[in-house]
């Protein structure tokens, strides 16, 4: 019955997003371990993710468009940390946001800030990844560990091989990313081309993230009106 379960996991989410008029998303990745009051730069990362999600939701078309469709709706993995911060940022400005949660052996509960009707729990990572990618207008990646790296390199590989549209990819905090991934070593060893390193950009502030997305051609609705679910 695995095929049936795959189909149900796809159809349930697809129908719920359609009911809310979600046409496209902005996917935000980052560590579940980051806390608003955490040590080091964790608080800065959390605050930046929250501020970016508020900015993008307010200006990107998530609140409402003239044709009752929503664009650039914040979508996360639905858990704590950076995911919580991004969902909270959307809620701050009255915008819906999506939480693509997943069942794990050590239970990961959905955070409290993704829109309840747009909060889902997957069994299969593959179906979750498909839903994260298939409507994405852009990917914004905050510092994270294995899970974040997995999602990041999945999208980079799809972009490198032209298996996905040329969506913008922005990594927040260049110093962090260069400390954990030696991009120049990959280039020097011939593992990637110089063009591959232009698939993504870096940003240091929420405003710079938004500016980089716009510079890369992020489509933004010209008109936005009041919040709330579309008329059914």
C-alpha positions in Angstrom: 0.0 0.0 0.0 3.0 2.3 -0.1 2.0 3.7 -3.5 -1.4 4.6 -2.1 0.2 6.4 0.9 2.4 8.3 -1.5 -0.6 9.4 -3.4 -2.5 10.5 -0.3 0.4 12.5 1.0 0.6 14.3 -2.3 -3.1 14.9 -2.8 -4.0 16.0 0.7 -1.4 18.8 0.7 -2.1 19.8 -2.9 -5.8 20.2 -2.2 -5.2 22.2 1.0 -2.8 24.6 -0.7 -5.2 25.1 -3.6 -8.0 25.9 -1.2 -5.9 28.7 0.2 -4.9 30.0 -3.2 -1.2 29.2 -2.7 0.4 29.5 -6.2 4.0 29.8 -5.1 6.2 29.7 -2.1 9.5 31.1 -0.6 11.2 28.1 1.1 13.2 28.9 4.3 15.6 26.3 5.6 17.7 26.3 8.8 18.6 24.5 11.9 15.9 23.2 14.3 18.4 23.7 17.1 18.6 27.5 16.9 16.8 29.3 19.7 15.8 33.0 20.0 17.8 33.2 23.3 20.5 30.7 22.3 24.2 31.1 22.6 26.5 32.9 20.2 24.8 34.2 17.0 21.7 32.0 17.4 19.6 34.9 18.5 20.7 37.0 15.5 19.9 34.2 13.1 16.5 33.6 14.6 15.7 37.3 14.5 16.8 37.7 10.9 14.7 34.7 9.8 11.7 36.2 11.5 12.3 39.7 10.1 12.9 38.3 6.6 9.7 36.2 6.6 7.7 39.3 7.7 9.2 41.4 5.0 8.7 38.8 2.3 5.2 38.1 3.3 4.2 41.7 3.4 5.8 42.6 0.0 5.7 39.3 -1.9 2.0 38.7 -2.4 1.3 36.1 0.4 -1.3 38.2 2.1 -3.6 38.5 -0.9 -3.4 39.2 -4.6 -6.1 40.7 -6.8 -6.9 37.4 -8.4 -7.3 35.7 -4.9 -4.1 33.8 -5.4 -1.1 34.0 -3.1 2.5 34.1 -4.1 5.8 33.8 -2.2 4.1 32.2 0.8 6.6 31.3 3.4 7.1 27.5 3.6 9.3 25.7 6.1 9.9 22.3 7.5 7.4 23.2 10.2 9.6 22.5 13.2 11.4 24.6 15.8 14.4 26.9 15.4 14.7 28.8 12.1 11.5 27.1 10.9 9.6 28.5 13.8 11.2 31.9 13.3 10.1 32.1 9.7 6.5 31.0 10.4 6.4 33.5 13.2 7.5 36.3 11.0 4.7 35.6 8.5 2.2 35.5 11.4 3.5 38.8 12.6 2.1 40.5 9.5 -1.1 38.5 9.3 0.1 36.3 6.4 -0.4 32.6 6.1 2.6 30.3 6.1 3.2 26.6 5.5 4.7 24.0 7.8 5.8 20.8 6.0 6.5 18.8 9.2 7.7 15.1 9.2 7.3 12.2 11.6 10.7 11.3 13.2 11.8 8.6 15.7 12.5 11.4 18.1 9.2 13.2 17.7 9.3 16.6 16.0 6.2 18.6 16.8 5.0 21.3 14.5 5.7 24.8 15.7 2.8 27.0 16.9 3.0 29.6 14.1 2.4 27.9 10.7 -1.2 28.3 9.6 -3.1 25.3 11.1 -4.8 24.4 7.8 -1.4 24.6 6.1 0.4 22.5 8.6 1.2 19.0 7.4 3.0 15.9 8.8 4.6 13.6 6.3 5.8 10.1 6.6 8.1 10.1 3.6 11.0 12.5 3.2 10.8 12.2 -0.6 7.2 13.5 -0.7 8.0 16.3 1.7 10.9 17.4 -0.4 8.8 17.3 -3.5 6.2 19.6 -2.0 8.9 21.9 -0.7 10.5 22.2 -4.1 7.6 22.1 -6.6 6.1 25.6 -5.9 9.2 27.3 -4.7 10.0 30.7 -6.3 13.2 30.9 -4.2 15.2 29.2 -1.4 16.6 31.0 1.6 19.0 29.0 3.8 20.0 30.0 7.3 22.8 28.2 9.2 22.1 24.6 9.9 23.4 21.1 10.2 22.9 17.8 8.4 19.2 18.3 7.6 19.8 21.8 6.3 22.7 20.7 4.2 20.7 17.8 2.8 17.9 20.2 1.6 20.3 22.8 0.3 22.3 20.4 -1.8 19.2 18.7 -3.1 18.1 22.1 -4.6 21.6 23.0 -5.7 21.8 19.7 -7.6 18.5 20.2 -9.2 19.6 23.7 -10.3 23.0 22.5 -11.5 21.4 19.8 -13.6 18.6 22.0 -14.9 16.0 19.7 -13.4 14.4 22.6 -11.7 13.6 26.2 -12.8 16.4 28.8 -12.2 15.1 29.9 -8.8 17.2 32.2 -6.6 19.1 30.6 -3.8 20.4 32.8 -1.0 22.6 31.7 1.9 22.4 33.8 5.1 25.7 34.6 6.9 28.5 34.1 4.4 31.1 33.5 7.1 29.2 30.6 8.5 28.7 28.9 5.2 32.3 29.3 4.1 33.4 27.9 7.4 31.4 24.7 7.0 31.7 24.3 3.2 34.9 25.0 1.3 33.4 26.0 -2.0 36.7 27.2 -3.4 38.2 23.7 -2.8 35.4 22.1 -4.8 36.2 24.5 -7.6 40.0 24.0 -7.4 39.6 20.2 -7.5 37.4 20.3 -10.5 34.3 19.0 -8.7 32.2 22.0 -9.8 32.4 24.6 -12.4 32.7 28.3 -11.7 29.2 28.7 -13.1 27.9 26.3 -10.4 29.1 28.7 -7.7 26.9 31.4 -9.2 23.7 29.4 -8.5 23.6 30.9 -5.0 24.3 34.2 -3.4 25.1 35.4 0.2 23.3 37.9 2.3 23.9 39.4 5.8 20.6 41.1 6.6 16.9 40.4 6.0 16.7 43.4 3.7 19.7 42.1 1.7 18.1 38.7 1.3 15.0 40.4 -0.2 17.1 42.6 -2.4 19.1 39.6 -3.7 15.9 37.7 -4.5 14.5 40.7 -6.4 17.8 41.1 -8.3 17.6 37.5 -9.3 14.2 38.0 -10.8 11.8 36.9 -8.0 8.3 37.5 -9.3 6.3 39.7 -7.0 2.5 40.5 -7.2 1.8 44.1 -8.0 -1.3 44.3 -5.7 -2.0 42.9 -2.3 -5.1 43.3 -0.2 -6.4 42.0 3.2 -5.4 38.8 5.0 -7.4 35.7 5.6 -8.3 32.6 3.6 -9.8 32.9 0.1 -13.5 32.7 -0.5 -14.4 29.1 -1.3 
